Amino acid sequence: MHRGIMSKKIEMNAGANTRLAHIGNDPHDYFGFVNPPVVHASTVLFPDAETMASRKQRYTYGTRGTPTSDALADAMNELEGAAGTILVPSGLAAVTVPLLAFLSSGDHVLIVDSVYNPTRHFADTMLVRLGVEVTYYDPMVGAGIADLMKSNTKVVLTEAPGSGTFEMQDIPAIVEAAHKGGAVVMLDNTWATPLFFRPLDFGVDISIQAATKYPGGHSDILLGTVSANEATWKQLLACHGALGMCAAPDDVYQVLRGLRTMGVRLERHQESALAIARWLEGRAGVARVLHPALESHPGHAIWKRDFKGASGLFSIVLDGGDAKKAHAFLNALRIFGLGYSWGGYESLAVHVQLDDRQVAHAPQEGPVVRLQIGLENVEDLKADLERGLAAAGH
Ligand SMILES: Cc1ncc(COP(=O)(O)O)c(C=O)c1O
């Protein structure tokens, strides 16, 4: 038996870290080298005019896939339990491409109000311009989403937990109501990654990941993946081809490389973030900690029911004050960088802007600061946060 085929069999039943070490490419497809080649390609040659006319060969043009993009797409299919995965140049594109694939003029889309802000911007500008009606729903809506469904609702876009405030959502209840109304359900699963939540297992049609975050893991690349079930795959793939929005080979390779260590990195992110979240809870100067794995979180029961773990991103609500207080906190930090994005090896902090919310109200006690807990030592991070709290007046 071909060793590659044998090792693929082991993968199916193995633990997450074993699968992460072996999914995607088969080394024996390329002389036994453990990593796939980084194929830089536009043109692919055909052996004769007949094959060219029929396009009956595995690769036909760079935008339509290469051994490098196939390796990552196959790995994602395995992790997500998907029929197919497209790769796009950013996490934001991983949201916009499926929306464009399934929405037309005259359609209605339901989007969770705690959605990543650039997703909202895309909906409020591009989708509205294209004649799509957009409604934002409360992340706590659950089965009540049935009341918001219209005859023209074609997509429900969820994100769990929500950006900045980390509300959980009852995904199975939302899926049931959305499917009853004939809508496709999409979920931005960047926070959990498929290691901690597999959306397609819960009836979601399309799982979105900003691979820029944990899969990449090193704050040096932008990439998005969109994984679809059997029912939605063909339409998603057709839109991807029509838009020509393919990902660059070096970035694809870096994400495949990042996947190999994502499991062990996530274990550390999870452990450190939870330790710091617990330590911050009840501390002077902190009104609330918004982390779904904390028993105090309103969405904790849903998190416990549906998720297998928690990643390294959560928020704190400072006790009183305004943006000035948040700035004092941030300016005192020496290890936490002030920057966007998350999922990399280094800790980051940002003052969360919540003035875009329509129905999911922002915490009222004080400003919200989002913390990305990196791979540094927990004691050093705690000391840094102490500095921030002291500067904020506590
Ligand atoms: C939940 C979520 N989705 C999507 C994105 C977009 O990812 P990218 O930065 O790769 O465009 C982000 C980025 O912060 C995010 O937080």
The ligand as a Tripos MOL2 file, in Angstrom:
@<TRIPOS>MOLECULE
LIG
   16    16     1     0     0
SMALL
NO_CHARGES

@<TRIPOS>ATOM
      1 C1        -14.1260   38.2920   13.4960 C.3       1 LIG1
      2 C2        -13.2660   38.7820   12.3780 C.ar      1 LIG1
      3 N1        -13.5790   38.4310   11.1270 N.ar      1 LIG1
      4 C3        -12.8470   38.8470   10.0760 C.ar      1 LIG1
      5 C4        -11.7480   39.6510   10.2540 C.ar      1 LIG1
      6 C5        -11.0000   40.1420    9.0510 C.3       1 LIG1
      7 O1         -9.7640   39.5540    8.8970 O.3       1 LIG1
      8 P1         -8.6220   40.2680    8.0320 P.3       1 LIG1
      9 O2         -7.9140   41.1820    8.9820 O.co2     1 LIG1
     10 O3         -7.7770   39.1520    7.5590 O.co2     1 LIG1
     11 O4         -9.2890   41.0020    6.9090 O.co2     1 LIG1
     12 C6        -11.3690   40.0450   11.5380 C.ar      1 LIG1
     13 C7        -10.1820   40.9000   11.7380 C.2       1 LIG1
     14 O5         -9.9440   41.4340   12.7880 O.2       1 LIG1
     15 C8        -12.1620   39.6080   12.6240 C.ar      1 LIG1
     16 O6        -11.8730   39.9920   13.8820 O.3       1 LIG1
@<TRIPOS>BOND
     1     1     2 1
     2     2     3 ar
     3     2    15 ar
     4     3     4 ar
     5     4     5 ar
     6     5     6 1
     7     5    12 ar
     8     6     7 1
     9     7     8 1
    10     8     9 2
    11     8    10 1
    12     8    11 1
    13    12    13 1
    14    12    15 ar
    15    13    14 2
    16    15    16 1
@<TRIPOS>SUBSTRUCTURE
     1 LIG1         1 GROUP 0 **** ****
